[in-house]
Amino acid sequence: MIPNQSFPRNLGRRYELRAERGRGAMGCVYRAYDKNLAREIAIKQLIIPHSEEDNDGAKSRFIQEARAAANLSEHPNIVQVYDVGEVGGGWYLFMEFIDGLSLLEYIKNDSKWPLQLTLICDLAAQIADGLSFAHSKGIIHRDVKSSNILIVPGDEAKIKIVDFGIAHHPASTITAKGAVIGTLKYMSPEAFSGENRDPRRDIFSLGVVLFEMLTRKTPFELPGITAAELIHRICHVDTPKASAQISGVPQEFDDILDHALAKKPDDRYEDARFLAKALRDLKTSLAETLRIPRDVYPQPGNEQRINAVLTPPLDLWTPGPTEIDLIAHYEPIVGKELAQQLWTLSRASISAVANGDFDRQVALGSELQRIAGANTYLQGEAAYFVAEGLRLRADIEANAQRKA
């Protein structure tokens, strides 16, 4: 439990503060325990500005955040809000606690990054789902960025959108027309002119996050760049090609980014759900078609494979390519270092399957996924390693049951 002099005593009777999780211009977020309901929650405490005018505006925005998020809590990719209220002169927002990394922290974590392209498509599609739902309710987030996306612990393929503190609702009069709202490097060109009522600005911001997941940087930032230069680049410089940043990225990914990051709102996806569909279509395409050709990978015939499964260990593999052949084939595609690693893992895979060690085959697939990063060719080979190991292990179990 952490002490907090500004935390009112009557609130403390129900909630136990356990840790501070984040602090920003508008508020401080605590991890807390609800004694009545016996569950962990997050409590956001409003930081009260000094001036009365700023104080009133901050309170209004705080309540707006609560109402906006509460109207969206039914969506699985948006954090749930439980309550909001004034207690002891302070304002508090009570919401679902997600004990996980933000997407920004996830990207910066060397043990997590680079992310597989299929995972990037999946996570971005979920963000698009959440935004589309918000937009259907008339709510525009206006500050979509990687630090406002949380990775659900225990399920790193699921996200939650947080922080609707500057969200816009059609009935709201809190933000004056012409006010510049958002985080600079994620903002759309029209946002700099104070256009805050078009949901397609969120689509642009998601495009920035999509690029960031792949490359670890936003598309228009440069080292040492000034704010004015960054704004100019966002408004006037073409989006860099992701395929030029990371080898093996398909043209379809570039096309999705170009569509999401179009300078004019009318040239972007009309609705975030169309962006979600494009991302899922690409993910499906990657999973189904991006495989390293099997004609350069040693494999047994059907009868020999069955014999190998039923009676390991037998070296029944047909002659395959030499190390020089395979590296020469893949070096132009994935580079010499990755081609050499692929050769090493391929030989280990042959040995594992020939000796009936299918758990080892699956582990090799996981290792290849780790080194593959965003390279779609190697992702395809990694998926094959895993699928083949699981399939052959299932063959063993099925044949054992038939013999029993």
C-alpha positions in Angstrom: 0.0 0.0 0.0 1.3 3.5 -0.8 0.6 6.6 1.2 -1.1 9.5 -0.5 -1.9 12.6 1.5 -4.4 13.9 -1.1 -6.3 10.7 -1.2 -9.5 11.3 0.9 -10.0 9.2 4.0 -13.6 8.1 3.1 -12.4 6.9 -0.3 -9.6 5.0 1.4 -12.1 3.0 3.4 -13.1 1.2 0.3 -10.0 1.4 -1.9 -6.4 0.5 -1.1 -3.8 2.3 -3.2 -1.1 -0.2 -4.2 1.1 1.6 -6.8 1.3 4.6 -9.0 1.1 3.5 -12.6 1.4 6.7 -14.5 1.2 10.5 -14.3 0.4 13.0 -17.0 -0.8 16.6 -17.4 -4.4 15.8 -16.5 -4.1 13.1 -13.8 -2.3 10.4 -12.0 -3.3 6.7 -12.4 -3.1 4.3 -9.4 -3.3 0.6 -9.2 -5.8 0.0 -6.4 -7.8 -2.7 -4.6 -11.6 -2.5 -4.2 -12.2 -4.1 -0.8 -16.0 -4.3 -1.3 -15.8 -6.2 -4.6 -12.4 -7.9 -3.9 -10.8 -6.9 -7.2 -8.0 -4.8 -8.5 -9.0 -1.6 -10.3 -7.3 1.5 -11.7 -8.1 4.9 -10.2 -7.4 8.0 -12.1 -7.1 11.1 -9.9 -7.5 14.5 -11.6 -4.7 16.9 -11.1 -6.4 20.2 -10.3 -4.9 23.3 -12.1 -4.2 26.4 -10.1 -6.5 28.9 -12.0 -10.2 28.6 -11.5 -10.8 28.8 -15.3 -8.4 25.9 -16.0 -9.8 24.1 -13.0 -13.3 24.2 -14.5 -12.1 23.1 -17.9 -10.1 20.2 -16.5 -13.1 18.9 -14.5 -15.3 19.1 -17.6 -12.8 17.2 -19.7 -12.4 14.6 -16.9 -16.1 14.0 -16.7 -16.2 13.9 -20.5 -13.6 11.2 -20.5 -15.6 9.1 -18.1 -18.8 9.5 -20.1 -17.1 8.8 -23.4 -15.4 5.6 -22.1 -18.5 4.4 -20.2 -20.5 4.6 -23.4 -17.9 2.3 -25.1 -17.2 -0.1 -22.2 -19.1 -3.0 -23.9 -16.5 -3.2 -26.6 -13.7 -5.9 -25.8 -10.9 -3.6 -27.1 -11.8 -0.6 -25.0 -11.1 -0.3 -21.3 -14.1 -0.5 -19.0 -15.1 2.4 -16.8 -16.9 1.6 -13.6 -17.7 5.0 -12.0 -16.6 8.7 -11.7 -17.2 11.1 -8.9 -16.1 13.9 -6.7 -14.9 12.8 -3.2 -13.4 15.1 -0.7 -12.9 17.9 -3.2 -11.1 15.7 -5.7 -12.3 14.0 -8.9 -11.7 10.3 -9.5 -12.3 7.9 -12.3 -12.7 4.2 -11.5 -11.9 1.8 -14.3 -10.7 -1.7 -15.3 -7.1 -2.4 -14.4 -4.9 -3.9 -17.1 -1.7 -5.1 -15.6 0.2 -5.1 -18.8 2.6 -3.1 -20.9 1.5 -0.3 -23.2 2.1 -0.9 -26.9 4.9 1.7 -26.7 6.6 -0.2 -23.9 6.0 -3.5 -25.8 7.7 -2.1 -28.9 10.6 -0.7 -26.9 11.1 -4.1 -25.2 14.0 -5.9 -26.9 12.7 -9.3 -25.9 9.4 -8.5 -27.8 10.5 -6.6 -30.8 10.7 -7.0 -33.8 7.0 -8.0 -33.9 5.8 -10.6 -36.5 3.9 -8.9 -39.3 0.9 -11.2 -38.7 0.8 -10.0 -35.0 1.1 -6.4 -36.1 -1.9 -6.8 -38.5 -3.9 -8.5 -35.7 -3.2 -5.9 -33.1 -3.8 -3.0 -35.4 -7.1 -4.6 -36.6 -8.3 -4.7 -33.0 -7.4 -1.0 -32.5 -9.4 -0.3 -35.7 -12.3 -2.3 -34.3 -12.4 -0.3 -31.1 -12.1 3.0 -33.0 -14.8 2.0 -35.4 -17.1 1.2 -32.5 -16.3 4.6 -30.8 -16.9 6.4 -34.1 -20.3 4.6 -34.5 -21.3 6.2 -31.1 -20.2 9.6 -32.4 -17.0 9.6 -30.3 -13.6 10.5 -31.8 -10.5 9.6 -29.6 -8.2 12.4 -31.0 -5.1 11.0 -29.2 -4.5 7.6 -30.7 -0.9 6.6 -30.0 1.0 3.6 -28.9 1.1 4.7 -25.2 -2.7 4.8 -25.1 -2.9 1.1 -26.2 -2.5 -1.6 -23.5 -1.4 -5.2 -24.1 -3.6 -7.6 -22.1 -1.4 -9.7 -19.9 -1.5 -13.4 -20.5 -2.8 -12.8 -24.0 -0.3 -10.7 -25.9 -2.5 -10.9 -29.0 -5.2 -8.7 -27.4 -5.3 -5.0 -26.8 -7.4 -2.3 -24.9 -7.6 1.3 -25.9 -7.4 3.8 -23.0 -7.4 7.5 -22.3 -10.4 9.2 -23.9 -9.5 12.4 -22.0 -9.6 14.6 -25.1 -12.2 12.6 -27.0 -14.8 14.6 -28.9 -18.5 14.0 -28.8 -20.9 15.8 -31.2 -22.8 17.3 -28.3 -19.7 18.5 -26.6 -18.9 22.2 -26.4 -15.8 21.8 -24.2 -13.2 22.1 -27.0 -13.4 25.3 -29.0 -13.3 25.0 -32.7 -9.8 25.7 -34.0 -8.1 24.3 -30.9 -5.2 22.0 -31.7 -5.7 18.7 -29.9 -3.5 15.6 -29.9 0.1 14.4 -29.7 2.2 16.0 -32.4 3.9 13.0 -34.1 0.6 11.1 -34.3 -1.6 13.9 -35.5 -3.2 14.1 -38.9 -2.5 17.1 -41.2 -6.0 18.5 -40.7 -5.7 18.4 -36.9 -3.1 21.2 -37.1 -5.8 23.5 -38.4 -8.1 22.7 -35.5 -10.3 20.2 -37.4 -11.4 18.0 -34.5 -14.7 16.6 -35.7 -13.7 14.1 -38.4 -13.2 10.5 -37.2 -10.7 9.9 -40.0 -8.1 11.7 -38.0 -8.1 8.7 -35.7 -7.4 6.5 -38.8 -4.4 8.6 -39.7 -3.1 8.3 -36.1 -3.6 4.5 -36.2 -1.6 4.5 -39.5 1.3 6.1 -37.6 1.0 3.5 -34.8 1.0 0.7 -37.5 4.2 2.1 -39.0 5.7 2.4 -35.5 4.9 -1.2 -34.6 6.9 -2.4 -37.7 9.9 0.1 -37.6 10.0 1.3 -33.9 9.6 4.9 -35.1 6.9 7.1 -36.4 6.9 7.7 -40.1 7.7 11.5 -40.2 10.0 12.0 -37.3 13.8 12.4 -37.8 16.6 12.7 -35.3 16.9 16.3 -34.0 13.9 17.5 -35.9 12.0 20.6 -34.7 8.3 20.7 -34.0 7.8 23.0 -37.0 9.8 20.7 -39.3 7.8 17.7 -38.1 4.5 19.4 -38.8 5.7 20.3 -42.3 6.7 16.7 -42.9 3.3 15.3 -41.7 1.5 17.8 -43.9 3.6 17.7 -47.1 6.1 14.8 -47.2 5.0 11.4 -48.7 4.8 8.5 -46.3 8.0 6.4 -46.4 7.6 2.9 -47.7 7.6 0.3 -44.9 9.2 -2.2 -47.4 12.1 0.2 -47.7 12.6 0.1 -43.9 12.2 -3.7 -43.3 13.1 -6.4 -45.8 10.3 -8.9 -46.8 7.4 -6.5 -46.2 4.8 -7.1 -48.9 3.4 -4.4 -51.2 0.0 -4.9 -49.6 1.3 -3.5 -46.3 2.7 -0.4 -48.0 -0.7 0.0 -49.7 -2.6 -0.1 -46.4 -0.2 2.5 -44.9 -0.6 4.8 -47.9 -4.4 4.6 -47.6 -4.5 5.2 -43.8 -1.9 8.0 -43.9 -3.3 9.9 -46.9 -2.9 13.6 -46.4 -6.6 14.3 -47.3 -9.2 12.7 -45.1 -11.3 11.8 -48.2 -8.4 9.7 -49.5 -8.3 7.6 -46.3 -10.4 4.6 -45.3 -14.0 5.9 -45.0 -14.4 3.9 -41.8 -11.9 2.2 -39.4 -13.7 -1.1 -40.0 -12.5 -1.1 -43.6 -8.9 -0.7 -42.3 -9.5 -3.6 -39.9 -10.7 -5.8 -42.8 -7.7 -4.9 -45.0 -5.4 -5.8 -42.1 -7.1 -9.1 -41.5 -7.1 -10.0 -45.2 -3.3 -9.4 -45.3 -2.8 -11.5 -42.2 -4.8 -14.3 -43.8 -2.8 -14.0 -47.0 0.5 -14.1 -45.1 -0.6 -17.2 -43.2 -1.7 -19.0 -46.3 0.7 -18.1 -49.1 4.0 -16.8 -47.7 5.8 -20.1 -47.3 9.4 -20.8 -48.4 9.1 -23.1 -51.4 9.1 -26.8 -50.4 11.1 -27.8 -53.5 14.3 -26.6 -51.8 13.5 -28.2 -48.5 14.2 -31.9 -47.9 11.1 -33.9 -47.2 10.2 -37.5 -47.1 7.6 -39.3 -49.2 4.2 -40.0 -47.7 4.9 -43.7 -46.9 8.4 -42.9 -45.5 6.9 -40.1 -43.4 4.4 -42.5 -41.9 7.2 -45.0 -41.2 9.3 -42.3 -39.6 6.4 -41.4 -37.4 5.6 -44.9 -36.4 9.1 -46.2 -36.0 11.6 -43.4 -35.0 14.4 -42.9 -35.4 14.8 -43.6 -39.1 16.8 -41.4 -41.4 14.4 -41.5 -44.3 14.9 -38.0 -45.7 15.4 -37.7 -49.4 18.6 -35.9 -50.5 18.2 -32.2 -50.1 20.1 -29.0 -51.1 23.6 -28.4 -49.8 24.3 -25.6 -47.4 25.8 -23.5 -50.3 22.7 -24.1 -52.5 20.2 -23.1 -49.8 22.1 -20.0 -48.6 22.6 -18.9 -52.2 18.8 -19.3 -52.8 17.7 -17.2 -49.8 20.5 -14.7 -49.4 18.9 -12.3 -52.0 15.6 -12.6 -50.1 16.5 -12.5 -46.4 20.2 -11.6 -46.4 23.3 -13.8 -45.7 23.0 -13.9 -41.9 19.4 -14.9 -41.8 19.9 -17.4 -44.7 22.7 -19.1 -42.6 20.4 -19.2 -39.6 17.7 -20.7 -41.7 20.1 -23.4 -42.9 21.1 -24.2 -39.3 17.5 -24.5 -38.1 16.5 -26.5 -41.2 19.1 -29.1 -40.5 18.1 -29.2 -36.8 14.4 -29.6 -38.0 15.4 -32.6 -40.2 17.1 -34.2 -37.3 14.2 -33.6 -34.9 11.5 -35.0 -37.2 13.6 -38.0 -38.3 14.1 -38.9 -34.6 10.5 -38.3 -33.6 11.3 -35.3 -31.5 8.3 -33.2 -32.6 8.4 -31.0 -29.5 11.8 -29.9 -30.6 10.4 -29.2 -34.1 7.8 -26.9 -32.6 10.5 -25.2 -30.5 12.6 -24.6 -33.6 9.6 -22.9 -35.2 9.3 -20.6 -32.1 13.0 -19.8 -32.4 12.7 -19.0 -36.1 9.7 -16.8 -35.3 11.9 -14.9 -32.8 14.7 -14.2 -35.3 12.3 -13.6 -38.3 10.8 -10.4 -37.0 8.8 -8.8 -39.7 10.4 -10.8 -42.5 7.4 -12.5 -44.1 9.3 -15.3 -45.8 10.9 -16.5 -42.5 7.6 -16.1 -40.7 6.1 -18.5 -43.2 8.8 -21.0 -42.7 8.5 -20.7 -38.9 4.7 -21.3 -39.2 5.5 -24.4 -41.2 8.0 -25.7 -38.6 5.4 -25.4 -35.9 2.5 -26.8 -37.9 4.6 -29.8 -39.1 5.7 -30.6 -35.6 2.1 -30.4 -34.2 0.8 -32.4 -37.2 3.4 -35.2 -36.9 2.9 -35.4 -33.1 -0.9 -35.8 -33.7 0.0 -38.6 -36.2 1.9 -40.4 -33.4 -1.0 -40.1 -31.0 -3.6 -41.2 -33.5 -1.6 -44.2 -34.6 -1.0 -45.2 -31.0 -4.7 -45.0 -30.3 -5.4 -47.2 -33.4 -2.9 -49.8 -32.2 -4.2 -49.8 -28.6 
